[in-house]
Amino acid sequence: MSGVWTGRRVLFCMLGFFGVIFVVNGIFVYMATTTWTGLSTENAYKKGIRYNDTLDAARAQDQLGWQSKVAVGKGSDNLIAQFKAKDGAPVTGLKIIGTAVRPTHEGYDKKLIFVETQSGTYVANGRLPLKGNWRIELVATSSDGKSFRVNHTLLVKPRDKS
């Protein structure tokens, strides 16, 4: 008689099926709400109302025509940034601050302060602790107040064990 489907047996099967779904969904909701805040931009409203200022700064930066490159230095103990003008001449005398951001891991962001070592070449000390892609955010300011913001993606390769 175990093969007979009664109303009670169908009810318990349905309750068990939906009970499992509710428990699993509850676990997913708990994990989703406790692992990440969901906040990706601090002060989003204030940044939004200053959008026209951002557009004006972008136009002024485009008129400068500066170009930049970022690379990992020898031994991967420092970062090297190079700045050139429209005509290819090195841009000297800049004050450069930056941040190295690991897009996939929280807690590894690193502040960078660059010092000019050669004409148009700036070096920041500090090793990036994880291999993989980093976003290097730079703000370069000239002595006459001109500002240049740029983001670079930098691949940090594993170190040679030899």
N, C-alpha and C positions, 0 to 999 in steps of 0.2 A: 503494500500500500504506500510505499515511499514515493512512488512515481505519480501520485495523484496531486494535482495542483488545486489547492483550496484557496478561498479568498484570503484567509489568514496568511498563508504561505506567500502569496503574491504581495500582500501588504508589507510583510517583513523584508522581502527582497527589495522592494522599491524603497523602503525606509533605509535599509542598509546601503543601497546604491547612492542615494542622495546624501546620506550621512557622510559617506567617504568623500564625496565631492565637496561638501561644506567644510570638512576638516582640512582637506588639502588646500582649498581656497583660503581658509583662515590662516594656514601656515604661510602661504605666499603673501598675503596681505601684511602679516606681521613682519616678514623678512623685508618686504619692500619699504615699509614705513620706518624701520629701525636701522637700515644699512646706509641710506643716503637721504639727505635733507631735501634734495630736489632743487636747491637754490644754486643757480649757476652764475648769477650776476648780482653782486652786492649793489645796493642802492639803484636798482633798475629804473625807478621812476625819475630820480634826479638826473641820471644819465640820459634818459629819454627826452627830458625837457631842454637839455643842452645840446640837442642833436645839430642845430644850425651852427653852433660854435665848432662842433666836430667837423662839419662839412667845410667851413671856412679854413680850419687848420689843415685839412686834407688838400685844399686848393693851394694854400701857401706852400705846403710841402712839395706838391707836384712842381711848382714853379722853381723850387730849389734844384730839383733834378739830381739830387745826390743818389748814389748807388752804394749798397753795402753788401758785405759778405761776412759770414761767421764760420769759423772752423775750430776743430779741436786741435790744441797744440801738441807738440811732441810729448810723448809719454802720457798724454791725456790728463795732465795736471792743470791745464789752463785753457781758456777760450780766447781766440783771436778774432777781432773784428776789424775790418778794413772799410774805410769810407773814401769815396771818390766823388768829385764834382762832375757836372755835365761833360766837361772837356777832358775828363780822365785824370785830372790833377788830384793828388791826395788832399783830403780835407783835414786840416790840422787844428789843434787847439780846442777840440771838443771835450765837453764834459759828458761822459756816457754812463748811464746807470741802466741796469736791466734786471730781468728775472728769467731764470731757467725754469720752465714749467713742464712737468711730466704729465701729459694729458690723461694717461690711463691709471695713474696712482696718486692718491692724495698723500700729503705729508712730505713730499720730496722737493717741493719748490725751493729755489735757492736764489737769494739776492746776489747781484753781480755789480761790481764797480770796476770800470775799465780805466786803465792808465795808458797814456800814449807812450809807446816805446820807440817808434820810428815815425816818420812823416806819414800820417794817415793810417797808421796801424796801432791798434789799442788792444791791451791784454788784461784779462780778468783772471785772477788766481782762483782755483777751486776745481775739484774733480766732480763730475756729474756721477752720482753713485750707481745709477742703473744703466745698463746697455739698452739700446733701442732709440726710438724717436723722442726728441725733446723739442719744445717750442721755446725759442729764445726771443724774448720781447725786449727791445732796446729803445731808449729815449736818449737821443744825442742833442745837446744844446750847444750852440756856438757862443762865442764871447759877446756877439752883438744881439743875442736873444733869439736867434732863429732856432726852431725846434724841428726835429725829424724823428718820427716814430716808425718803427719797422718790426715785423715779426719774421723770424726765420725758423725753418724746420731743420733740425740737426740730428743726424744719425750717429749715435755713439756705439762703436763696435766693441766686441769683447777684446780684452787685452791679450797680447801674445804671452804665452806661458814660458817662452824660451828665455 
